[in-house]
Amino acid sequence: MLELGFAVIQINYTFEQHQFEQEPQAISKMVYSVVDPLVAHIIQSKSYSKVIYLGKSLGTLPIIDFYMQKASAFSTCYVLFTPLLSLEHTMTNLLDKQAFLAIGTADPHYSQEKVAQLTTLDLVVYENLDHSLEVASNVALSIQFCQSLMTQLKVFLQNN
């Protein structure tokens, strides 16, 4: 994203482990309530013409459950790495949406049937990649997949 000239704002958050023992929708709301005031402040502090929301795993929950569900005053784009497709509400909220989604077939949240339902998304599905988007115990192959993923993401960002 830096290579394409985007300003990158990274929001790190920390929660106690027991807070992740809630229902997924409660986790999503918890993360959203922490990050949204920061996102709103950042967006209002500059005149951005486009905002890209990028998340991985649990970080995709507030994007899918909140940001993708509301109208925006400016151009928005969504990048979802290893979203939790095994959760019913995630699938419901992704149907008929536009986003770039990357997942591996060795990810426990991957389902060929569910991915087939996501016809409006730009999908990148890699054989044998796990939830970390890696091939277990094969660093060289993992790096090749990462390079391929970044190339496809770059094309998506340039076209959206």
Protein Blocks (a to p, Z undefined) as FASTA:
>chain_A
ZZnopacddddddddfklmmpcfklmmmmmmmmmmmmmmmmmmmpccfbdcdddehjlmm
mmmmmmmmpccfbdcddddehiafkbmklmmmmgopacdddddfkbmkbcfklmmmmmmb
ccdddehiafkopaehilklmmmmmmmmmmmmmmmmmmZZ
